[in-house]
């Protein structure tokens, strides 16, 4: 997997939705680039729902927690959005995290 962050944005203003797709490696530092893109998408229309698809990215645990915090609070970090505009973010988590959890809890792998 490429460590360079690649971000694609799809916007549907008629249905008030935006999709931000990120691939590559998301760290606590590069997550700020995602936040900036989400902020720009969110500013296009009031009440826009933003789906952040990081399912094909490698995401550090701390960065994932930061994204989930923003999703839960409906706000981006104050350093990114000092005005704290409401932002509805749904995070599609990376598939690798789910696979890692299954491997960690698999009895067959634990016995090996």
C-alpha positions in Angstrom: 0.0 0.0 0.0 1.2 3.5 -0.9 2.0 5.7 2.1 1.2 8.8 0.1 -2.2 10.2 0.9 -4.6 10.3 -2.0 -8.0 12.1 -1.5 -10.9 12.2 -3.9 -14.1 14.1 -3.2 -17.6 13.5 -4.7 -20.3 16.0 -4.0 -24.1 15.6 -4.6 -25.6 19.0 -3.7 -29.1 17.9 -4.8 -29.1 15.2 -2.0 -26.9 17.2 0.4 -24.1 14.5 0.5 -20.4 14.5 0.0 -18.1 11.6 0.0 -14.4 12.0 0.8 -12.4 8.9 -0.2 -8.9 8.6 1.2 -6.3 6.0 0.3 -2.7 5.7 1.6 -1.4 6.1 5.2 -3.4 8.3 7.6 -1.3 9.4 10.6 -2.0 11.9 13.3 -0.2 14.4 11.1 -1.8 13.6 7.7 -5.3 13.5 9.3 -5.2 17.3 9.2 -5.3 17.2 5.4 -8.5 15.1 5.6 -10.0 17.6 8.1 -9.2 20.5 5.7 -10.9 18.7 2.8 -13.9 17.8 4.9 -14.1 21.5 6.1 -14.1 22.7 2.4 -16.8 20.1 1.5 -18.9 21.0 4.5 -18.8 24.7 3.6 -20.5 24.0 0.2 -23.9 23.7 1.6 -25.5 23.9 5.1 -26.6 20.5 6.4 -24.3 18.6 4.1 -23.7 15.0 5.2 -20.1 14.0 4.7 -19.1 10.4 4.4 -15.4 9.8 5.0 -14.4 6.5 3.4 -11.1 5.3 4.8 -11.8 1.7 4.1 -8.9 1.4 1.7 -6.4 3.3 3.8 -4.0 2.3 6.4 -5.0 4.3 9.5 -3.0 4.7 12.7 -5.1 4.0 15.8 -4.8 7.5 17.2 -5.8 9.1 13.9 -8.8 6.8 13.7 -9.8 7.9 17.2 -9.5 11.5 16.2 -11.8 10.9 13.2 -14.4 9.1 15.4 -14.3 12.0 17.9 -15.1 14.4 15.2 -17.9 12.2 14.0 -19.3 11.9 17.6 -19.1 15.7 18.3 -20.3 16.8 14.8 -17.4 19.3 14.8 -13.9 19.4 13.3 -11.0 20.3 15.6 -10.9 23.9 16.6 -7.4 24.4 15.0 -9.0 23.4 11.6 -12.4 25.1 12.1 -12.1 27.9 14.6 -15.8 28.8 14.0 -16.9 25.3 14.9 -19.5 25.0 12.2 -21.7 21.9 12.6 -20.3 19.0 10.5 -22.0 15.7 10.1 -19.3 13.1 9.4 -19.8 9.4 9.1 -16.6 7.4 9.0 -16.3 4.2 7.0 -13.5 2.5 9.0 -10.6 0.7 7.3 -11.1 -3.0 6.6 -7.7 -3.9 8.0 -8.8 -2.9 11.5 -11.8 -5.3 11.4 -9.5 -8.1 10.1 -6.9 -7.4 12.8 -9.6 -7.6 15.5 -10.9 -10.9 14.1 -7.3 -12.3 14.0 -6.6 -11.1 17.5 -9.7 -12.8 18.9 -9.6 -16.0 16.7 -9.1 -19.1 18.9 -7.3 -20.9 16.1 -4.7 -18.1 15.8 -4.4 -17.7 19.6 -3.6 -21.4 20.0 -0.9 -21.4 17.3 
